[in-house]
């Protein structure tokens, strides 16, 4: 089959249609940020008699359970997203998240809380694969980097909402024994509202063309063209390049997937693994545990914890918003290298002052906010990289695999490790943990510099030829 679906999508100008679709899909990151920040802000309440009477290791252990669920969900739903389509799965994953989050509000102990957090993670993990693949396949190549980073940056909008909501719910307006339950109810309810919006999002035309459903894909693209051109599709520039020649099939065998990752794309697989593991350890170690750190070492009260997390969220959202365009203009390689490297160096510079008590809560908050301003762009760029550098047929599963492996290496153990380090009451031991985070980020910068792939402004099919392509020159 010959098709010009990719070229027609890439030639489109940015439009209100794109903005609406991104709003409906990008909220998955917002919900994840809401979840992470809410639990971090409520950690003190969850440890109290008004909560679930959890210990520090149990709170961070629940975070590990959440991440373990995310790994499971990413692998399961990532494979199904490539097999069954983007649209079906981003509806299923959001429904899973919403129901599990609401169930978390009814937890009665550490077992039920961890179980519900596990299923919440399953939903979020599936979202990562389904959403990132769908977004990148619908967005014109010339603005893909900017849009992807901004979408991933909405995690921090959720984090801001989570901080503000936690401040209200535990500030005395509601009884403490029920306020934290309402917090989880808010997240689940938002998920259900977003689910309704997603009912109007179409299937990825790029995925449809792989399955031979060219007429359906063409109709979707024609509708997008009509909306993007305000009813005058003839005003759009002609599609550039020759039509893509592909051989239609109903799925990609697992053996072929792993041969591609371990063979032809071995260097890209190593790059994806390092970038995902580095940012995963950094964020899951530092952000998940920050509330516990300032509570233990600076004696910050439970009701004041959300206020200390709020600057993190604001700075981390401003980073992608202000820096995103540079990933399309300056390029992927220099910007990813710089963001990973600067974030690692800034975190390393905090080790001695923290270990020797030279940083107060305000100074530490300002310093770490500066770090997160840079690091949030680096983390978003990791997902962008994995989504761009692998073939269309395995895009969602590739995101899932490297998210899962990276999280297992850098994320699942990190919150529990920091729970143990914080429980020692030793600043040097916690500084040691921060040092590991800095080392991970600096390693990511080195790998990007030497084997990174420059994808700015290029079509997805030119960055990585589809496995079903029959055109040797593609």
Protein Blocks (a to p, Z undefined) as FASTA:
>chain_A
ZZfklmmmmmpccdfklmmmmmmmmmmmmmmmmmmmmmmmmmmmmmmmklnopafklmmm
mmmmmmmmmmmmmmmmmmmmmmnojklmmmmmmmmmmmmmmmmmmgcbfklmmmmmmmmm
mmmmmmmmmmmmmmmmmpcfklmmmmmmmmmmmmmmmmmmmmmmmmmmmnopacfklmmm
mmmmmmmmmmmmmmmmmmmpccdfklmmmnopamlmmmmmmmmmmmmnnopaklpccded
jdddddddfbdcfklmmmmmmmmmmmmmmmmmmmmmmmmmmmmmmmmmmmmmmmmmnopa
fklmmmmmmmmmmmmmmmmmmmmmmmmmnomklmmmmmmmmmmmmmmmmmmmmmnopacf
klmmmmmmmmmmmmmmmmmmmmmmmmmmpcfklmmmmmmmmmmmmmmmmmmmmmmmmmmm
mmnopaklmmmmmmmmmmmmmmmmmmmmmmpccfehiafklmpccfkbcbfkZZ
